[in-house]
Amino acid sequence: MRKTISIKERCLLIIDGGYLDFIQKHFGSPRLDYGRLAYAICDTFGYNLIRCVYFNCLPYLSQAPTQEEIEAYEKKSGFYQRLQKLERFEVKLGQLAYRGIDQLTGKPVLEQKQIDVLITAEMVYAAARRNVPAIFLLSGDGDFLPAAEIVKREGLTFGLIHGSRSGSFLTVHELLWLAADLRLELTKEFLEPFIREA
């Protein structure tokens, strides 16, 4: 009898970069190997990564930027360029909108713009084309619930990669979590093998 070779199905992984940054800060801001992490997430679910689309914003630059702002902007620009060069990675950037000055800290109040719309559009477009059987989202934002429901209605598997669901570090909207077919919590233990030394 001929042995059957199991071939994993392909998946699209979408990363909400601001959300992942937030989780990393909770664990001490370790530097992660994003390439290995993306493949491991898909492998945990039993799928092969076809593409990872990473969404985030560049740091804020004021009209007369300080040296600190310039350095942060250049550092992040370099990071996004390195991500873009990773195999099967694509980087899409939104913008930070200035919303005034925080009266307590004296620092600018900034708001991400376009990210939610860009991520939603990516999910809905991929679901409509049905060129992958599964879409995985690394986020905890309840605003993505309608997009997740469209993914499932189109017959695709929806997987959610998220932070803690309990305690003071609650990071995932409960309805988004409930909507997921597959779920993976990003614990410190899960992330440890992907921490870079330098």
Backbone as a printed PyTorch tensor [residue, N CA C, xyz], in Angstrom:
tensor([[[  0.8340,  -1.1870,   0.0000],
         [  0.0000,   0.0000,   0.0000],
         [  0.8790,   1.2510,   0.0000]],

        [[  0.5690,   2.2100,  -0.8690],
         [  1.3490,   3.4370,  -0.9700],
         [  1.0380,   4.3430,   0.2130]],

        [[  2.1190,   4.8850,   0.8090],
         [  1.9630,   5.7760,   1.9540],
         [  1.4810,   7.1550,   1.4910]],

        [[  0.4720,   7.6960,   2.1550],
         [ -0.0460,   9.0220,   1.8160],
         [  0.7760,  10.0930,   2.5190]],

        [[  1.2480,  11.0620,   1.7530],
         [  2.0100,  12.1740,   2.3230],
         [  1.0540,  13.3280,   2.5880]],

        [[  1.0110,  13.7860,   3.8310],
         [  0.1230,  14.8890,   4.2090],
         [  0.7510,  16.2310,   3.8110]],

        [[  0.0130,  17.0070,   3.0630],
         [  0.4810,  18.3270,   2.6530],
         [ -0.3350,  19.3740,   3.3940]],

        [[  0.3650,  20.2440,   4.1210],
         [ -0.3270,  21.2790,   4.8810],
         [ -0.9440,  22.3070,   3.9390]],

        [[ -2.1070,  22.8060,   4.3410],
         [ -2.7360,  23.8790,   3.5810],
         [ -2.0540,  25.2040,   3.9000]],

        [[ -2.2210,  26.1580,   2.9950],
         [ -1.5650,  27.4490,   3.1380],
         [ -2.4500,  28.4360,   3.9050]],

        [[ -1.8170,  29.4170,   4.5070],
         [ -2.5670,  30.4290,   5.2460],
         [ -1.9580,  31.8090,   5.0450]],

        [[ -2.7820,  32.8080,   5.2820],
         [ -2.3580,  34.2090,   5.2980],
         [ -2.3150,  34.6540,   6.7530]],

        [[ -1.1940,  35.2330,   7.1680],
         [ -1.0460,  35.7490,   8.5280],
         [ -1.0180,  37.2700,   8.4710]],

        [[ -1.8870,  37.8950,   9.2620],
         [ -1.9550,  39.3560,   9.3280],
         [ -1.5650,  39.7830,  10.7400]],

        [[ -0.5880,  40.6760,  10.8340],
         [ -0.0930,  41.1280,  12.1350],
         [ -0.4200,  42.5960,  12.3520]],

        [[ -1.1290,  42.8660,  13.4340],
         [ -1.3650,  44.2290,  13.9070],
         [ -0.1230,  44.6040,  14.7130]],

        [[  0.8010,  45.3360,  14.0730],
         [  2.0980,  45.6150,  14.6860],
         [  2.0150,  46.3820,  15.9930]],

        [[  1.0730,  47.3280,  16.0920],
         [  0.9150,  48.0830,  17.3260],
         [  0.5120,  47.1900,  18.4840]],

        [[ -0.3320,  46.2000,  18.1890],
         [ -0.7810,  45.2420,  19.2000],
         [  0.3790,  44.3490,  19.6480]],

        [[  1.1770,  43.8870,  18.6770],
         [  2.3290,  43.0480,  19.0210],
         [  3.3530,  43.8570,  19.8200]],

        [[  3.5490,  45.1270,  19.4650],
         [  4.4470,  45.9940,  20.2400],
         [  3.9940,  46.0680,  21.6910]],

        [[  2.6870,  46.2020,  21.8950],
         [  2.1190,  46.3100,  23.2320],
         [  2.3920,  45.0410,  24.0430]],

        [[  2.2160,  43.8830,  23.4180],
         [  2.4800,  42.6200,  24.1070],
         [  3.9650,  42.4950,  24.4490]],

        [[  4.8280,  42.8690,  23.5070],
         [  6.2710,  42.8060,  23.7560],
         [  6.6740,  43.6910,  24.9360]],

        [[  6.0950,  44.8810,  25.0290],
         [  6.4130,  45.7890,  26.1380],
         [  6.0570,  45.1490,  27.4770]],

        [[  4.9600,  44.4220,  27.5080],
         [  4.5420,  43.7480,  28.7450],
         [  5.5680,  42.7000,  29.1770]],

        [[  6.2810,  42.1280,  28.1960],
         [  7.2860,  41.1080,  28.5030],
         [  8.7030,  41.6800,  28.5230]],

        [[  8.8220,  43.0080,  28.6210],
         [ 10.1450,  43.6230,  28.7160],
         [ 10.7310,  44.0510,  27.3900]],

        [[  9.9140,  44.1470,  26.3570],
         [ 10.3390,  44.5910,  25.0100],
         [ 11.4950,  43.7740,  24.4250]],

        [[ 11.3840,  42.4390,  24.4280],
         [ 12.4500,  41.6460,  23.7980],
         [ 12.4320,  41.8290,  22.2790]],

        [[ 13.5960,  41.7260,  21.6540],
         [ 13.6810,  41.7720,  20.2010],
         [ 13.3410,  40.3800,  19.6660]],

        [[ 12.3910,  40.3290,  18.7560],
         [ 11.9190,  39.0410,  18.2550],
         [ 12.3610,  38.7930,  16.8220]],

        [[ 12.5590,  37.5390,  16.4890],
         [ 12.7890,  37.1220,  15.1120],
         [ 11.4160,  36.9410,  14.4680]],

        [[ 10.9440,  37.9730,  13.7870],
         [  9.5850,  37.9710,  13.2510],
         [  9.3880,  36.8940,  12.1820]],

        [[ 10.4150,  36.6250,  11.4110],
         [ 10.2970,  35.6000,  10.3790],
         [ 10.0200,  34.2400,  10.9720]],

        [[ 10.8400,  33.8260,  11.9230],
         [ 10.6550,  32.5240,  12.5710],
         [  9.3400,  32.4760,  13.3410]],

        [[  8.9840,  33.5960,  13.9770],
         [  7.7360,  33.6400,  14.7360],
         [  6.5260,  33.4220,  13.8280]],

        [[  6.5100,  34.0800,  12.6730],
         [  5.3820,  33.9520,  11.7390],
         [  5.2070,  32.5080,  11.2810]],

        [[  6.3130,  31.8610,  10.9150],
         [  6.2330,  30.4670,  10.4650],
         [  5.7870,  29.5520,  11.6030]],

        [[  6.2570,  29.8290,  12.8230],
         [  5.8950,  28.9830,  13.9690],
         [  4.4170,  29.1040,  14.3140]],

        [[  3.8670,  30.3160,  14.2080],
         [  2.4440,  30.5120,  14.4760],
         [  1.6100,  29.6580,  13.5270]],

        [[  1.9340,  29.7460,  12.2430],
         [  1.1650,  28.9750,  11.2510],
         [  1.3500,  27.4770,  11.4540]],

        [[  2.5700,  27.0810,  11.7840],
         [  2.8520,  25.6630,  12.0080],
         [  2.0890,  25.1420,  13.2300]],

        [[  1.9480,  25.9630,  14.2550],
         [  1.1940,  25.5750,  15.4530],
         [ -0.2500,  25.2500,  15.1000]],

        [[ -0.8010,  26.0030,  14.1570],
         [ -2.1680,  25.7600,  13.7050],
         [ -2.2500,  24.6290,  12.6740]],

        [[ -1.0860,  24.1550,  12.1940],
         [ -1.0760,  23.0740,  11.2090],
         [ -1.1470,  23.5470,   9.7730]],

        [[ -0.6730,  24.7890,   9.5340],
         [ -0.7090,  25.3750,   8.1880],
         [  0.6830,  25.8460,   7.7670]],

        [[  0.8440,  26.0490,   6.4730],
         [  2.0580,  26.6460,   5.9260],
         [  1.8130,  28.1130,   5.6040]],

        [[  2.7530,  28.9630,   5.9450],
         [  2.6350,  30.3940,   5.6760],
         [  2.8190,  30.6690,   4.1830]],

        [[  1.8270,  31.3070,   3.5660],
         [  1.9760,  31.7460,   2.1770],
         [  2.4270,  33.1970,   2.1370]],

        [[  1.9210,  34.0060,   3.0910],
         [  2.3320,  35.4030,   3.1830],
         [  1.9780,  35.9530,   4.5600]],

        [[  2.8520,  36.8340,   5.0510],
         [  2.5840,  37.5630,   6.2870],
         [  2.5290,  39.0460,   5.9390]],

        [[  1.4340,  39.6860,   6.2920],
         [  1.2850,  41.1210,   6.0440],
         [  1.2920,  41.8280,   7.4020]],

        [[  2.2740,  42.7020,   7.5830],
         [  2.5040,  43.3860,   8.8520],
         [  2.0570,  44.8430,   8.7210]],

        [[  1.2440,  45.3110,   9.6610],
         [  0.7040,  46.6710,   9.6310],
         [  1.1760,  47.4550,  10.8640]],

        [[  1.6290,  48.6820,  10.6220],
         [  2.0030,  49.5480,  11.7360],
         [  2.1670,  50.9740,  11.2250]],

        [[  2.6460,  51.8660,  12.0770],
         [  2.8850,  53.2650,  11.7100],
         [  4.3270,  53.6490,  12.0380]],

        [[  4.8550,  54.5930,  11.2900],
         [  6.1340,  55.1790,  11.6460],
         [  5.9390,  56.1330,  12.8140]],

        [[  6.9820,  56.3580,  13.6280],
         [  6.8530,  57.2850,  14.7550],
         [  6.5150,  58.7040,  14.2930]],

        [[  5.9900,  59.4680,  15.2250],
         [  5.5730,  60.8510,  14.9510],
         [  6.7820,  61.7670,  14.7740]],

        [[  6.6980,  62.6390,  13.7750],
         [  7.6830,  63.6980,  13.5780],
         [  6.9590,  65.0390,  13.6590]],

        [[  7.3330,  65.8630,  14.6000],
         [  6.7240,  67.1850,  14.7110],
         [  7.2400,  68.0850,  13.5890]],

        [[  6.6700,  69.2830,  13.4600],
         [  7.0930,  70.2020,  12.3980],
         [  8.5400,  70.6180,  12.5620]],

        [[  8.9790,  70.7220,  13.8110],
         [ 10.3970,  70.9810,  14.0910],
         [ 10.8920,  69.8080,  14.9430]],

        [[ 11.1820,  68.6760,  14.2970],
         [ 11.4730,  67.4460,  15.0520],
         [ 12.7120,  67.5530,  15.9290]],

        [[ 12.6060,  66.9600,  17.1030],
         [ 13.7530,  66.8860,  18.0070],
         [ 14.6960,  65.7890,  17.5250]],

        [[ 15.9000,  65.7630,  18.0620],
         [ 16.8550,  64.7180,  17.7160],
         [ 16.3140,  63.3490,  18.1230]],

        [[ 15.6180,  63.3190,  19.2470],
         [ 15.0250,  62.0570,  19.7210],
         [ 13.9730,  61.5350,  18.7410]],

        [[ 13.1350,  62.4410,  18.2240],
         [ 12.1220,  62.0550,  17.2420],
         [ 12.7540,  61.5350,  15.9600]],

        [[ 13.7940,  62.2220,  15.5030],
         [ 14.4830,  61.8290,  14.2680],
         [ 15.1020,  60.4450,  14.4160]],

        [[ 15.7620,  60.2210,  15.5500],
         [ 16.4070,  58.9240,  15.7900],
         [ 15.3820,  57.7970,  15.8590]],

        [[ 14.2480,  58.0500,  16.5400],
         [ 13.1970,  57.0290,  16.6490],
         [ 12.6020,  56.7310,  15.2750]],

        [[ 12.4150,  57.7640,  14.4740],
         [ 11.8560,  57.5990,  13.1230],
         [ 12.8010,  56.7800,  12.2410]],

        [[ 14.0800,  57.1190,  12.2790],
         [ 15.0650,  56.4050,  11.4430],
         [ 15.2310,  54.9520,  11.8910]],

        [[ 15.1990,  54.7300,  13.2010],
         [ 15.3280,  53.3650,  13.7260],
         [ 14.1610,  52.4970,  13.2760]],

        [[ 12.9450,  53.0520,  13.3830],
         [ 11.7590,  52.2920,  12.9920],
         [ 11.7160,  52.0810,  11.4810]],

        [[ 12.1240,  53.0850,  10.7170],
         [ 12.1740,  52.9490,   9.2560],
         [ 13.0810,  51.7970,   8.8560]],

        [[ 14.2470,  51.7320,   9.5050],
         [ 15.1820,  50.6430,   9.2280],
         [ 14.6080,  49.2840,   9.5810]],

        [[ 13.8810,  49.2290,  10.7060],
         [ 13.2480,  47.9780,  11.1270],
         [ 12.2130,  47.5130,  10.1030]],

        [[ 11.3710,  48.4320,   9.6280],
         [ 10.3500,  48.0690,   8.6470],
         [ 10.9780,  47.6350,   7.3230]],

        [[ 12.0880,  48.2610,   6.9580],
         [ 12.7840,  47.8580,   5.7300],
         [ 13.3350,  46.4430,   5.8510]],

        [[ 13.8420,  46.1030,   7.0260],
         [ 14.3480,  44.7380,   7.2510],
         [ 13.2020,  43.7250,   7.2250]],

        [[ 12.0630,  44.1020,   7.8200],
         [ 10.9030,  43.2140,   7.7830],
         [ 10.4600,  42.9430,   6.3480]],

        [[ 10.4260,  43.9920,   5.5370],
         [  9.9820,  43.8830,   4.1460],
         [ 10.8580,  42.9090,   3.3570]],

        [[ 12.1170,  42.7830,   3.7620],
         [ 13.0530,  41.9070,   3.0560],
         [ 12.9370,  40.4400,   3.4640]],

        [[ 12.1960,  40.1750,   4.5420],
         [ 12.0200,  38.7910,   4.9790],
         [ 11.2060,  38.0140,   3.9460]],

        [[ 11.4950,  36.7280,   3.8570],
         [ 10.7810,  35.8560,   2.9270],
         [  9.2840,  35.8300,   3.2510]],

        [[  8.4670,  36.0720,   2.2350],
         [  6.9970,  36.0160,   2.3380],
         [  6.4110,  37.0960,   3.2580]],

        [[  7.1470,  38.1880,   3.4710],
         [  6.6650,  39.2880,   4.3040],
         [  6.3120,  40.4960,   3.4460]],

        [[  5.3040,  41.2250,   3.9030],
         [  4.9140,  42.4810,   3.2790],
         [  4.5660,  43.4640,   4.4040]],

        [[  5.0390,  44.6950,   4.2810],
         [  4.7980,  45.7130,   5.3010],
         [  3.9000,  46.8010,   4.7260]],

        [[  2.8340,  47.1250,   5.4560],
         [  1.9330,  48.2010,   5.0440],
         [  1.7950,  49.1790,   6.2090]],

        [[  1.9910,  50.4670,   5.9170],
         [  2.0380,  51.4760,   6.9640],
         [  0.8540,  52.4320,   6.9090]],

        [[  0.3190,  52.7240,   8.0850],
         [ -0.6690,  53.7790,   8.2330],
         [  0.0340,  55.0460,   8.6820]],

        [[ -0.6940,  55.9260,   9.3490],
         [ -0.1200,  57.1950,   9.8030],
         [ -0.5180,  57.4610,  11.2450]],

        [[  0.3190,  58.2500,  11.9140],
         [ -0.0110,  58.7180,  13.2480],
         [ -0.5630,  60.1360,  13.1340]],

        [[ -1.7200,  60.3700,  13.7170],
         [ -2.3350,  61.7000,  13.6930],
         [ -2.1180,  62.3840,  15.0450]],

        [[ -1.7390,  63.6450,  14.9980],
         [ -1.5040,  64.4480,  16.2000],
         [ -2.8420,  64.9090,  16.7700]],

        [[ -3.0770,  64.6610,  18.0610],
         [ -4.3500,  65.0110,  18.6890],
         [ -4.1980,  65.9910,  19.8500]],

        [[ -3.0450,  66.6590,  19.9340],
         [ -2.8260,  67.6390,  20.9910],
         [ -1.7760,  67.1830,  21.9920]],

        [[ -1.7140,  67.8970,  23.1130],
         [ -0.7220,  67.6170,  24.1510],
         [ -1.4090,  67.0820,  25.4040]],

        [[ -0.8440,  66.0180,  25.9700],
         [ -1.3470,  65.4700,  27.2290],
         [ -1.0050,  66.4570,  28.3520]],

        [[ -2.0250,  66.9010,  29.0760],
         [ -1.8290,  67.9150,  30.1130],
         [ -0.9880,  67.3980,  31.2910]],

        [[ -1.0070,  66.0890,  31.5270],
         [ -0.2630,  65.5290,  32.6540],
         [  1.2050,  65.2900,  32.3240]],

        [[  1.4610,  64.7560,  31.1280],
         [  2.8360,  64.3890,  30.7690],
         [  3.5330,  65.4270,  29.8860]],

        [[  2.7380,  66.2640,  29.2010],
         [  3.3250,  67.2390,  28.2840],
         [  3.7540,  66.6260,  26.9590]],

        [[  3.4130,  65.3450,  26.7570],
         [  3.7870,  64.6510,  25.5200],
         [  2.6420,  64.6990,  24.5120]],

        [[  2.9690,  64.5720,  23.2130],
         [  1.9130,  64.5930,  22.1940],
         [  0.9570,  63.4100,  22.3490]],

        [[ -0.3180,  63.6510,  22.1070],
         [ -1.3200,  62.5810,  22.0650],
         [ -1.4620,  62.1830,  20.6060]],

        [[ -1.1800,  60.9140,  20.3160],
         [ -1.1460,  60.4300,  18.9370],
         [ -2.1650,  59.3240,  18.7420]],

        [[ -2.7090,  59.2450,  17.5460],
         [ -3.7070,  58.2310,  17.2190],
         [ -3.3500,  57.5680,  15.8860]],

        [[ -3.3540,  56.2530,  15.8790],
         [ -3.1180,  55.5270,  14.6230],
         [ -4.2780,  55.7600,  13.6670]],

        [[ -3.9560,  56.0490,  12.4260],
         [ -4.9710,  56.2350,  11.3960],
         [ -4.7440,  55.2180,  10.2800]],

        [[ -5.8260,  54.7200,   9.7290],
         [ -5.8410,  53.8260,   8.5590],
         [ -5.5540,  52.3660,   8.8760]],

        [[ -4.9160,  52.0760,  10.0070],
         [ -4.5040,  50.6960,  10.2790],
         [ -5.6950,  49.7410,  10.3140]],

        [[ -6.7340,  50.0950,  11.0730],
         [ -7.9070,  49.2130,  11.1700],
         [ -8.5530,  49.0020,   9.8080]],

        [[ -8.6450,  50.0800,   9.0360],
         [ -9.2450,  49.9720,   7.6990],
         [ -8.3860,  49.1060,   6.7850]],

        [[ -7.0690,  49.2980,   6.8440],
         [ -6.1630,  48.5160,   6.0010],
         [ -6.2260,  47.0280,   6.3370]],

        [[ -6.2340,  46.7110,   7.6230],
         [ -6.3000,  45.3070,   8.0470],
         [ -7.6370,  44.6900,   7.6420]],

        [[ -8.7180,  45.4140,   7.8860],
         [-10.0480,  44.9220,   7.5060],
         [-10.1250,  44.6610,   6.0100]],

        [[ -9.6090,  45.6030,   5.2090],
         [ -9.6300,  45.4440,   3.7500],
         [ -8.8240,  44.2210,   3.3230]],

        [[ -7.6870,  43.9910,   3.9680],
         [ -6.8390,  42.8340,   3.6420],
         [ -7.5770,  41.5290,   3.9130]],

        [[ -8.2560,  41.4650,   5.0510],
         [ -8.9840,  40.2600,   5.4290],
         [-10.1520,  39.9990,   4.4810]],

        [[-10.9310,  41.0350,   4.2020],
         [-12.1160,  40.8780,   3.3590],
         [-11.7250,  40.5330,   1.9230]],

        [[-10.6700,  41.1800,   1.4150],
         [-10.2040,  40.9080,   0.0510],
         [ -9.7270,  39.4570,  -0.0850]],

        [[ -8.9400,  39.0130,   0.8940],
         [ -8.4420,  37.6350,   0.8460],
         [ -9.5810,  36.6280,   0.9650]],

        [[-10.5680,  36.9440,   1.8000],
         [-11.7200,  36.0500,   1.9540],
         [-12.5280,  35.9710,   0.6670]],

        [[-12.7080,  37.1170,   0.0040],
         [-13.4910,  37.1490,  -1.2320],
         [-12.8000,  36.3840,  -2.3500]],

        [[-11.4730,  36.4640,  -2.3960],
         [-10.7210,  35.7670,  -3.4590],
         [-10.6130,  34.2690,  -3.1830]],

        [[-10.6520,  33.8980,  -1.9150],
         [-10.5580,  32.4880,  -1.4980],
         [ -9.3160,  31.7880,  -2.0500]],

        [[ -8.2030,  32.5060,  -2.0820],
         [ -6.9760,  31.8700,  -2.5890],
         [ -6.1890,  31.1780,  -1.4770]],

        [[ -6.6660,  31.3020,  -0.2280],
         [ -6.1280,  30.5180,   0.8900],
         [ -7.3150,  29.9890,   1.6980]],

        [[ -7.1700,  28.8490,   2.3340],
         [ -8.2840,  28.3040,   3.1300],
         [ -8.3580,  28.8630,   4.5450]],

        [[ -7.3230,  29.6240,   4.9620],
         [ -7.2980,  30.1190,   6.3420],
         [ -6.6390,  31.4920,   6.4190]],

        [[ -7.2170,  32.3330,   7.2690],
         [ -6.6460,  33.6490,   7.5600],
         [ -6.4470,  33.7370,   9.0630]],

        [[ -5.2140,  34.0690,   9.4620],
         [ -4.8830,  34.2020,  10.8760],
         [ -4.5760,  35.6600,  11.1890]],

        [[ -5.1350,  36.1560,  12.2690],
         [ -4.9740,  37.5500,  12.6660],
         [ -4.3160,  37.6300,  14.0300]],

        [[ -3.2070,  38.3870,  14.0980],
         [ -2.5620,  38.6380,  15.3840],
         [ -3.0390,  40.0070,  15.8560]],

        [[ -4.0210,  40.0110,  16.7100],
         [ -4.6090,  41.2360,  17.2410],
         [ -5.6120,  40.8620,  18.3260]],

        [[ -6.0910,  41.8820,  19.0380],
         [ -7.1400,  41.6450,  20.0160],
         [ -8.2520,  42.6660,  19.8980]],

        [[ -8.2010,  43.4510,  18.8340],
         [ -9.1150,  44.5760,  18.6380],
         [-10.4870,  44.0990,  18.1730]],

        [[-11.5180,  44.4270,  18.9550],
         [-12.8780,  44.0290,  18.6160],
         [-13.3940,  44.6440,  17.3270]],

        [[-12.7410,  45.7030,  16.8380],
         [-13.1630,  46.3220,  15.5760],
         [-13.0150,  45.3680,  14.3900]],

        [[-12.2150,  44.3150,  14.5650],
         [-12.0140,  43.3590,  13.4730],
         [-13.0550,  42.2360,  13.4600]],

        [[-14.0020,  42.2710,  14.3890],
         [-15.0290,  41.2320,  14.4540],
         [-15.8420,  41.1110,  13.1640]],

        [[-16.3350,  42.2180,  12.5560],
         [-17.0890,  42.0770,  11.3000],
         [-16.2600,  41.4220,  10.1870]],

        [[-14.9680,  41.7670,  10.0950],
         [-14.1080,  41.1590,   9.0760],
         [-13.9220,  39.6630,   9.3490]],

        [[-13.7760,  39.3110,  10.6280],
         [-13.6320,  37.8950,  10.9900],
         [-14.8860,  37.1100,  10.6070]],

        [[-16.0360,  37.7250,  10.8130],
         [-17.2860,  37.0470,  10.4650],
         [-17.4260,  36.8680,   8.9530]],

        [[-16.9380,  37.8200,   8.1740],
         [-16.9580,  37.6830,   6.7110],
         [-16.0310,  36.5460,   6.2840]],

        [[-14.8510,  36.4710,   6.9050],
         [-13.9040,  35.3850,   6.5990],
         [-14.5800,  34.0320,   6.7940]],

        [[-15.2710,  33.8810,   7.9170],
         [-15.9310,  32.6010,   8.1980],
         [-17.1190,  32.3670,   7.2690]],

        [[-17.8650,  33.4200,   6.9630],
         [-19.0290,  33.2770,   6.0780],
         [-18.6220,  32.8450,   4.6710]],

        [[-17.4020,  33.2300,   4.2740],
         [-16.8890,  32.8250,   2.9600],
         [-16.3210,  31.4110,   2.9740]],

        [[-16.3900,  30.7450,   4.1210],
         [-15.9640,  29.3460,   4.2070],
         [-14.5150,  29.1420,   4.5840]],

        [[-13.8160,  30.2090,   4.9960],
         [-12.4210,  30.0950,   5.4000],
         [-12.3190,  29.8970,   6.9070]],

        [[-11.2100,  29.3350,   7.3350],
         [-10.9190,  29.1930,   8.7600],
         [-10.3360,  30.5110,   9.2680]],

        [[-10.8470,  30.9820,  10.4130],
         [-10.3270,  32.2010,  11.0240],
         [ -9.5980,  31.8430,  12.3110]],

        [[ -8.3060,  32.1630,  12.3530],
         [ -7.5030,  31.9180,  13.5460],
         [ -7.0980,  33.2240,  14.1930]],

        [[ -7.0590,  33.2360,  15.5210],
         [ -6.7130,  34.4510,  16.2650],
         [ -5.4970,  34.1860,  17.1390]],

        [[ -4.5030,  35.0680,  17.0240],
         [ -3.3170,  35.0290,  17.8800],
         [ -3.4180,  36.2520,  18.7840]],

        [[ -3.3820,  36.0560,  20.0780],
         [ -3.7380,  37.1460,  20.9890],
         [ -2.9200,  37.1050,  22.2680]],

        [[ -3.0450,  38.1960,  23.0370],
         [ -2.4230,  38.2590,  24.3520],
         [ -3.3420,  37.7000,  25.4110]],

        [[ -3.0770,  38.0760,  26.6400],
         [ -3.8080,  37.5370,  27.7870],
         [ -5.3000,  37.8580,  27.7360]],

        [[ -6.1110,  36.9490,  28.2550],
         [ -7.5660,  37.1470,  28.3180],
         [ -8.0450,  37.3990,  29.7400]],

        [[ -7.1270,  37.5030,  30.6910],
         [ -7.5540,  37.6460,  32.0830],
         [ -6.5970,  38.5540,  32.8520]],

        [[ -6.9950,  38.9190,  34.0370],
         [ -6.1510,  39.7290,  34.9130],
         [ -6.0510,  41.1750,  34.4490]],

        [[ -5.0530,  41.8690,  34.9770],
         [ -4.8730,  43.2910,  34.6520],
         [ -4.3410,  43.4830,  33.2380]],

        [[ -3.7630,  42.4320,  32.6580],
         [ -3.2030,  42.5260,  31.3120],
         [ -4.1760,  41.9150,  30.2990]],

        [[ -5.4190,  42.3640,  30.3430],
         [ -6.4490,  41.8880,  29.4130],
         [ -6.2470,  42.5780,  28.0730]],

        [[ -6.0170,  41.8040,  27.0110],
         [ -5.6350,  42.4160,  25.7320],
         [ -6.4830,  41.9770,  24.5430]],

        [[ -7.5050,  41.1770,  24.7730],
         [ -8.2650,  40.6750,  23.6230],
         [ -9.7640,  40.8520,  23.8760]],

        [[-10.4620,  41.3340,  22.8720],
         [-11.9100,  41.5130,  22.9620],
         [-12.5720,  40.1330,  22.9730]],

        [[-13.4670,  39.9260,  23.9150],
         [-14.0620,  38.6010,  24.1110],
         [-14.8470,  38.1090,  22.8990]],

        [[-15.5900,  38.9970,  22.2350],
         [-16.3750,  38.5690,  21.0770],
         [-15.4860,  38.1720,  19.9040]],

        [[-14.3450,  38.8480,  19.7450],
         [-13.3980,  38.4630,  18.6930],
         [-12.8140,  37.0940,  19.0050]],

        [[-12.4970,  36.8680,  20.2770],
         [-11.9530,  35.5720,  20.7010],
         [-12.9710,  34.4590,  20.4520]],

        [[-14.2220,  34.7210,  20.7880],
         [-15.2670,  33.7140,  20.5960],
         [-15.5070,  33.4150,  19.1180]],

        [[-15.2820,  34.3990,  18.2580],
         [-15.5190,  34.2200,  16.8210],
         [-14.4720,  33.3410,  16.1520]],

        [[-13.3150,  33.1850,  16.7940],
         [-12.2090,  32.4580,  16.1630],
         [-12.4600,  30.9520,  16.1210]],

        [[-12.0710,  30.3350,  14.9950],
         [-12.1040,  28.8730,  14.8770],
         [-10.9170,  28.2570,  15.5920]],

        [[ -9.7660,  28.9360,  15.4880],
         [ -8.5220,  28.4810,  16.1140],
         [ -7.9580,  29.6430,  16.9160]],

        [[ -7.3040,  29.3290,  18.0480],
         [ -6.7970,  30.3880,  18.9170],
         [ -5.4140,  30.0160,  19.4470]],

        [[ -4.5860,  31.0570,  19.6070],
         [ -3.2490,  30.8690,  20.1690],
         [ -2.9150,  32.0740,  21.0310]],

        [[ -2.6110,  31.8340,  22.2970],
         [ -2.2190,  32.9320,  23.1850],
         [ -0.7100,  33.1270,  23.1330]],

        [[ -0.2900,  34.3790,  22.9530],
         [  1.1320,  34.7000,  22.9270],
         [  1.6310,  34.8810,  24.3610]],

        [[  2.0800,  33.8080,  24.9410],
         [  2.6430,  33.8570,  26.2880],
         [  4.1470,  34.1160,  26.1990]],

        [[  4.7340,  34.4400,  27.3310],
         [  6.1850,  34.6490,  27.3690],
         [  6.9080,  33.3690,  26.9750]],

        [[  6.3540,  32.2290,  27.3920],
         [  6.9750,  30.9340,  27.0740],
         [  6.9420,  30.6600,  25.5720]],

        [[  5.8370,  31.0220,  24.9180],
         [  5.7410,  30.7990,  23.4750],
         [  6.7370,  31.6800,  22.7230]],

        [[  6.9270,  32.9150,  23.1910],
         [  7.7900,  33.8640,  22.4840],
         [  9.2860,  33.6370,  22.7380]],

        [[  9.6390,  32.9980,  23.8350],
         [ 11.0390,  32.8640,  24.2280],
         [ 11.9520,  32.2920,  23.1440]],

        [[ 11.5410,  31.2390,  22.4010],
         [ 12.4470,  30.6940,  21.3810],
         [ 12.7390,  31.6730,  20.2320]],

        [[ 11.9840,  32.7550,  20.1310],
         [ 12.1350,  33.6890,  19.0140],
         [ 12.7700,  35.0140,  19.4300]],

        [[ 13.2730,  35.0570,  20.6840],
         [ 13.9580,  36.2600,  21.1660],
         [ 15.3730,  36.2990,  20.6030]],

        [[ 15.7220,  37.4410,  20.0300],
         [ 17.0480,  37.6280,  19.4540],
         [ 17.9930,  38.1520,  20.5170]],

        [[ 19.2390,  37.6800,  20.4550],
         [ 20.2340,  38.0970,  21.4420],
         [ 20.6700,  39.5550,  21.2400]],

        [[ 20.7620,  39.9570,  19.9620],
         [ 21.2230,  41.3270,  19.6730],
         [ 20.5220,  41.8710,  18.4670]]])
